[in-house]
Amino acid sequence: NSFCTLLRGSLMSADTPARRTWGPLEDASVMAAAAVLPQLLRHKGDATNAGHVFSHGRIAEWNPDQPNAVGTPEQHAAVALLPRVLEALLRSDDGTVDPEVRADLALIAEGRGREIPLTKERMHRLFPQAKALHMANYGSFGGTPIPVTACHNAYQLCAVDGDSDRFLLRQVFGVMEDVHRVLASYMGLPTTDNIVLVDNAGAAFNVVAESVIFNPAFYRKRHPAPSAKPLRITVMSSGYPMVRNCSQFYQDRQRMLRDALPEGTPLWDYQVDVCDLTEAMVASLESDCVALVDGIVDFAAANEADVVIFDHCAFAPAFVYPVRELSAKIKAARPGCFVVVDAAHAIGAVSLEGVFADPVPFDAWFSNNHKWLMAPKSTAVLWFSDEYADWMHPAVKSNLYRGTPLSSTEADRERQLGVLKNNSNGLRFPVDAGPAARRRAEFYWQGTRDHTGEMSIVDLVWLRRELGDDRILARTHELAIQCAEAMAEVWGTAPLVRNAKVIGSMNTVKLPTDDHAEVVAVADWLSKTHSTHIPSMRLNGKAYCRIAPQIFSDVEDFRVVARRYLEALAAVRKLAAETTA
């Protein structure tokens, strides 16, 4: 029952669940059933069935002038084009659509998607990646199913481009509320109050960094008495460089501020402490992870950490952290410490069952939707605790800045609310819908921003459930283990870890060389020659690579990449020998 109901007219004539008002979050199947994708597949986009294009209840609440407006002829025409868009995206080189592709789409439309084997042969029919392209890394940028891309394009035609004033000024807030409900249900959240959507994990961390970590109010929260003691931030050596780079920016800015102040003016600093993964910590991944957890907790305590940032699914090397256990132990060792989970590779890659069970032991968690959930690019989710909800503001402050209880007075906030209620640019949003809705509205009005990738998450979740989300998670997990073993066999090396409990949808394999120059040269050759990128890392003096298969991969892809790596390595060594001679 989201904006995605572009073909809702065919449902409105029957007493179906999709016609009901939003129920509790547990009604995920009801919500997803009203997505445009199943209707596209079943009803073929007949323009006469376009119905009330922007008509569902939440939009109507914030559209008092046109509560059930019928879409324009242009929008109906765009809806009618949907099957053609899908067919165009599915066409092979000879201009036709494989009948077997049509058969698989029919199975999905009939609710029989679980009958489709999750093999490379069958899954490649639903994705745009070239079947002949052998890649070992789908963890960086992911891949979006073609039917979801068709829906994404439809939303651009019908909303952002088809009726941009109406959509961006009045309806985007209701649309995004519905996206929130579907995503919150997928994550196992009891409410939508603690999530917002942003462009990517980097954008999410920048929100957290500016809103909390490097906010002077947080420093005073940790050090109430006047002090120049530094705010201590613990990060992991296995973490993404973005975290340290963002922290470095604020360190640099604080030092520039100190230089601008009169000499002797007390001003605190920010200190980033990097916790290295020791051999003992890595070894514990094969058993109970005790050394890993205790090592991080002891490091944070010894360095008097005010903030601790670690991964949910580490990317280099690739393994799954015991998120809840580690967070709880950090909080016990450092009461009041702000714990951030960089879950860039988590959603859609590992099960989130129980992760957000009350009480949640961490304070912020964010994940890209494009990597493993398979959403379009430029969409990620940020979760934050109740304690810090009012602190959160988007990186871009725009028309709907709501003020902050940390510094704004009540009069300031009332004045700002009055400005928002009486704006003259046609902007309509839920000013009286409560703090959570107003917070989300601030995130969703940052000038002209395309939300259609986020809107298609509704269709994506429906598709994953039809195929079997549990099957998808199991398949990529199985491939991560099998493909790592296959590459190690070709190279005569071994995976870093063989404990399936700490392996998600990525894995780490010892490279056939530890020479840094050779690793760089081979990576460059593979990228230029075969459009294949293998992320590499050094761990305790040895070189490893990270692999990330998708459901449209198979083990042979990784054997091919491994053999090409050896060919490139031989060529690099030959060239080096000739150059030396």
KAUR-V425028 format. One record per residue. N is the residue number from 1. RES is the residue in three letters. PHI is phi as a letter, one per 40 degrees, with the letter a starting at -180 (999 if undefined). Layout:
N|RES|PHI ; N|RES|PHI
This chain:
1|ASN|999 ; 2|SER|b ; 3|PHE|d ; 4|CYS|c ; 5|THR|c ; 6|LEU|c ; 7|LEU|b ; 8|ARG|c ; 9|GLY|d ; 10|SER|c ; 11|LEU|c ; 12|MET|c ; 13|SER|c ; 14|ALA|b ; 15|ASP|c ; 16|THR|b ; 17|PRO|d ; 18|ALA|c ; 19|ARG|c ; 20|ARG|c ; 21|THR|c ; 22|TRP|d ; 23|GLY|c ; 24|PRO|c ; 25|LEU|c ; 26|GLU|c ; 27|ASP|c ; 28|ALA|c ; 29|SER|c ; 30|VAL|c ; 31|MET|c ; 32|ALA|c ; 33|ALA|c ; 34|ALA|c ; 35|ALA|c ; 36|VAL|c ; 37|LEU|c ; 38|PRO|c ; 39|GLN|c ; 40|LEU|d ; 41|LEU|c ; 42|ARG|c ; 43|HIS|b ; 44|LYS|g ; 45|GLY|g ; 46|ASP|d ; 47|ALA|d ; 48|THR|c ; 49|ASN|c ; 50|ALA|c ; 51|GLY|g ; 52|HIS|c ; 53|VAL|c ; 54|PHE|b ; 55|SER|b ; 56|HIS|c ; 57|GLY|d ; 58|ARG|c ; 59|ILE|c ; 60|ALA|c ; 61|GLU|d ; 62|TRP|b ; 63|ASN|b ; 64|PRO|c ; 65|ASP|c ; 66|GLN|b ; 67|PRO|c ; 68|ASN|b ; 69|ALA|c ; 70|VAL|c ; 71|GLY|c ; 72|THR|c ; 73|PRO|d ; 74|GLU|c ; 75|GLN|c ; 76|HIS|c ; 77|ALA|c ; 78|ALA|c ; 79|VAL|c ; 80|ALA|c ; 81|LEU|c ; 82|LEU|d ; 83|PRO|d ; 84|ARG|c ; 85|VAL|c ; 86|LEU|c ; 87|GLU|c ; 88|ALA|c ; 89|LEU|c ; 90|LEU|c ; 91|ARG|c ; 92|SER|c ; 93|ASP|c ; 94|ASP|c ; 95|GLY|g ; 96|THR|b ; 97|VAL|b ; 98|ASP|d ; 99|PRO|d ; 100|GLU|c ; 101|VAL|c ; 102|ARG|d ; 103|ALA|c ; 104|ASP|c ; 105|LEU|c ; 106|ALA|c ; 107|LEU|c ; 108|ILE|c ; 109|ALA|c ; 110|GLU|c ; 111|GLY|g ; 112|ARG|b ; 113|GLY|c ; 114|ARG|c ; 115|GLU|c ; 116|ILE|c ; 117|PRO|c ; 118|LEU|c ; 119|THR|b ; 120|LYS|d ; 121|GLU|d ; 122|ARG|c ; 123|MET|c ; 124|HIS|c ; 125|ARG|c ; 126|LEU|b ; 127|PHE|b ; 128|PRO|c ; 129|GLN|c ; 130|ALA|c ; 131|LYS|c ; 132|ALA|c ; 133|LEU|c ; 134|HIS|c ; 135|MET|b ; 136|ALA|b ; 137|ASN|b ; 138|TYR|b ; 139|GLY|c ; 140|SER|c ; 141|PHE|b ; 142|GLY|g ; 143|GLY|a ; 144|THR|b ; 145|PRO|d ; 146|ILE|d ; 147|PRO|d ; 148|VAL|c ; 149|THR|c ; 150|ALA|c ; 151|CYS|c ; 152|HIS|d ; 153|ASN|c ; 154|ALA|c ; 155|TYR|c ; 156|GLN|c ; 157|LEU|c ; 158|CYS|c ; 159|ALA|b ; 160|VAL|c ; 161|ASP|c ; 162|GLY|c ; 163|ASP|a ; 164|SER|c ; 165|ASP|c ; 166|ARG|c ; 167|PHE|c ; 168|LEU|c ; 169|LEU|c ; 170|ARG|b ; 171|GLN|b ; 172|VAL|c ; 173|PHE|c ; 174|GLY|c ; 175|VAL|d ; 176|MET|c ; 177|GLU|c ; 178|ASP|c ; 179|VAL|d ; 180|HIS|d ; 181|ARG|c ; 182|VAL|c ; 183|LEU|c ; 184|ALA|c ; 185|SER|c ; 186|TYR|c ; 187|MET|c ; 188|GLY|g ; 189|LEU|c ; 190|PRO|c ; 191|THR|a ; 192|THR|c ; 193|ASP|c ; 194|ASN|b ; 195|ILE|b ; 196|VAL|b ; 197|LEU|b ; 198|VAL|b ; 199|ASP|c ; 200|ASN|a ; 201|ALA|c ; 202|GLY|c ; 203|ALA|c ; 204|ALA|c ; 205|PHE|c ; 206|ASN|c ; 207|VAL|c ; 208|VAL|c ; 209|ALA|c ; 210|GLU|c ; 211|SER|c ; 212|VAL|b ; 213|ILE|d ; 214|PHE|b ; 215|ASN|c ; 216|PRO|d ; 217|ALA|c ; 218|PHE|c ; 219|TYR|c ; 220|ARG|c ; 221|LYS|c ; 222|ARG|c ; 223|HIS|b ; 224|PRO|c ; 225|ALA|c ; 226|PRO|d ; 227|SER|a ; 228|ALA|b ; 229|LYS|c ; 230|PRO|c ; 231|LEU|c ; 232|ARG|c ; 233|ILE|b ; 234|THR|c ; 235|VAL|b ; 236|MET|c ; 237|SER|c ; 238|SER|c ; 239|GLY|c ; 240|TYR|c ; 241|PRO|d ; 242|MET|d ; 243|VAL|c ; 244|ARG|c ; 245|ASN|c ; 246|CYS|c ; 247|SER|c ; 248|GLN|c ; 249|PHE|d ; 250|TYR|c ; 251|GLN|c ; 252|ASP|c ; 253|ARG|c ; 254|GLN|c ; 255|ARG|c ; 256|MET|c ; 257|LEU|c ; 258|ARG|c ; 259|ASP|c ; 260|ALA|c ; 261|LEU|c ; 262|PRO|d ; 263|GLU|d ; 264|GLY|g ; 265|THR|c ; 266|PRO|c ; 267|LEU|a ; 268|TRP|c ; 269|ASP|b ; 270|TYR|b ; 271|GLN|b ; 272|VAL|b ; 273|ASP|b ; 274|VAL|c ; 275|CYS|c ; 276|ASP|c ; 277|LEU|c ; 278|THR|c ; 279|GLU|c ; 280|ALA|c ; 281|MET|c ; 282|VAL|c ; 283|ALA|c ; 284|SER|c ; 285|LEU|c ; 286|GLU|c ; 287|SER|b ; 288|ASP|b ; 289|CYS|g ; 290|VAL|c ; 291|ALA|c ; 292|LEU|c ; 293|VAL|c ; 294|ASP|c ; 295|GLY|c ; 296|ILE|c ; 297|VAL|c ; 298|ASP|c ; 299|PHE|c ; 300|ALA|c ; 301|ALA|c ; 302|ALA|c ; 303|ASN|c ; 304|GLU|f ; 305|ALA|c ; 306|ASP|c ; 307|VAL|b ; 308|VAL|b ; 309|ILE|b ; 310|PHE|a ; 311|ASP|c ; 312|HIS|c ; 313|CYS|b ; 314|ALA|c ; 315|PHE|c ; 316|ALA|a ; 317|PRO|c ; 318|ALA|c ; 319|PHE|a ; 320|VAL|b ; 321|TYR|c ; 322|PRO|c ; 323|VAL|d ; 324|ARG|c ; 325|GLU|c ; 326|LEU|c ; 327|SER|c ; 328|ALA|c ; 329|LYS|c ; 330|ILE|c ; 331|LYS|c ; 332|ALA|c ; 333|ALA|c ; 334|ARG|b ; 335|PRO|d ; 336|GLY|g ; 337|CYS|c ; 338|PHE|c ; 339|VAL|b ; 340|VAL|b ; 341|VAL|b ; 342|ASP|c ; 343|ALA|b ; 344|ALA|d ; 345|HIS|b ; 346|ALA|c ; 347|ILE|c ; 348|GLY|g ; 349|ALA|b ; 350|VAL|b ; 351|SER|c ; 352|LEU|b ; 353|GLU|d ; 354|GLY|g ; 355|VAL|c ; 356|PHE|b ; 357|ALA|c ; 358|ASP|c ; 359|PRO|c ; 360|VAL|c ; 361|PRO|c ; 362|PHE|b ; 363|ASP|b ; 364|ALA|a ; 365|TRP|a ; 366|PHE|a ; 367|SER|a ; 368|ASN|c ; 369|ASN|c ; 370|HIS|c ; 371|LYS|c ; 372|TRP|b ; 373|LEU|c ; 374|MET|g ; 375|ALA|c ; 376|PRO|d ; 377|LYS|c ; 378|SER|g ; 379|THR|a ; 380|ALA|a ; 381|VAL|b ; 382|LEU|b ; 383|TRP|b ; 384|PHE|a ; 385|SER|c ; 386|ASP|d ; 387|GLU|d ; 388|TYR|b ; 389|ALA|d ; 390|ASP|c ; 391|TRP|c ; 392|MET|c ; 393|HIS|b ; 394|PRO|c ; 395|ALA|c ; 396|VAL|b ; 397|LYS|c ; 398|SER|b ; 399|ASN|d ; 400|LEU|b ; 401|TYR|d ; 402|ARG|b ; 403|GLY|g ; 404|THR|b ; 405|PRO|c ; 406|LEU|c ; 407|SER|b ; 408|SER|c ; 409|THR|c ; 410|GLU|c ; 411|ALA|c ; 412|ASP|d ; 413|ARG|c ; 414|GLU|c ; 415|ARG|c ; 416|GLN|c ; 417|LEU|c ; 418|GLY|c ; 419|VAL|c ; 420|LEU|c ; 421|LYS|c ; 422|ASN|b ; 423|ASN|c ; 424|SER|b ; 425|ASN|c ; 426|GLY|g ; 427|LEU|c ; 428|ARG|b ; 429|PHE|a ; 430|PRO|c ; 431|VAL|c ; 432|ASP|b ; 433|ALA|c ; 434|GLY|h ; 435|PRO|c ; 436|ALA|c ; 437|ALA|c ; 438|ARG|c ; 439|ARG|c ; 440|ARG|c ; 441|ALA|d ; 442|GLU|c ; 443|PHE|c ; 444|TYR|c ; 445|TRP|b ; 446|GLN|b ; 447|GLY|g ; 448|THR|c ; 449|ARG|b ; 450|ASP|c ; 451|HIS|c ; 452|THR|c ; 453|GLY|c ; 454|GLU|c ; 455|MET|c ; 456|SER|c ; 457|ILE|c ; 458|VAL|d ; 459|ASP|c ; 460|LEU|c ; 461|VAL|c ; 462|TRP|d ; 463|LEU|c ; 464|ARG|c ; 465|ARG|c ; 466|GLU|c ; 467|LEU|c ; 468|GLY|h ; 469|ASP|d ; 470|ASP|c ; 471|ARG|c ; 472|ILE|c ; 473|LEU|c ; 474|ALA|c ; 475|ARG|c ; 476|THR|c ; 477|HIS|c ; 478|GLU|c ; 479|LEU|c ; 480|ALA|d ; 481|ILE|c ; 482|GLN|c ; 483|CYS|c ; 484|ALA|c ; 485|GLU|c ; 486|ALA|c ; 487|MET|c ; 488|ALA|c ; 489|GLU|c ; 490|VAL|c ; 491|TRP|c ; 492|GLY|g ; 493|THR|b ; 494|ALA|a ; 495|PRO|c ; 496|LEU|c ; 497|VAL|b ; 498|ARG|b ; 499|ASN|c ; 500|ALA|c ; 501|LYS|c ; 502|VAL|b ; 503|ILE|b ; 504|GLY|c ; 505|SER|b ; 506|MET|b ; 507|ASN|a ; 508|THR|b ; 509|VAL|b ; 510|LYS|c ; 511|LEU|c ; 512|PRO|c ; 513|THR|a ; 514|ASP|b ; 515|ASP|c ; 516|HIS|c ; 517|ALA|c ; 518|GLU|c ; 519|VAL|d ; 520|VAL|c ; 521|ALA|c ; 522|VAL|c ; 523|ALA|d ; 524|ASP|c ; 525|TRP|c ; 526|LEU|c ; 527|SER|c ; 528|LYS|c ; 529|THR|c ; 530|HIS|b ; 531|SER|f ; 532|THR|b ; 533|HIS|b ; 534|ILE|b ; 535|PRO|c ; 536|SER|b ; 537|MET|a ; 538|ARG|b ; 539|LEU|a ; 540|ASN|f ; 541|GLY|g ; 542|LYS|b ; 543|ALA|c ; 544|TYR|b ; 545|CYS|b ; 546|ARG|b ; 547|ILE|b ; 548|ALA|a ; 549|PRO|c ; 550|GLN|b ; 551|ILE|c ; 552|PHE|c ; 553|SER|c ; 554|ASP|a ; 555|VAL|c ; 556|GLU|c ; 557|ASP|d ; 558|PHE|c ; 559|ARG|c ; 560|VAL|c ; 561|VAL|c ; 562|ALA|c ; 563|ARG|c ; 564|ARG|c ; 565|TYR|c ; 566|LEU|c ; 567|GLU|c ; 568|ALA|c ; 569|LEU|c ; 570|ALA|c ; 571|ALA|c ; 572|VAL|c ; 573|ARG|c ; 574|LYS|c ; 575|LEU|c ; 576|ALA|c ; 577|ALA|c ; 578|GLU|c ; 579|THR|c ; 580|THR|c ; 581|ALA|c
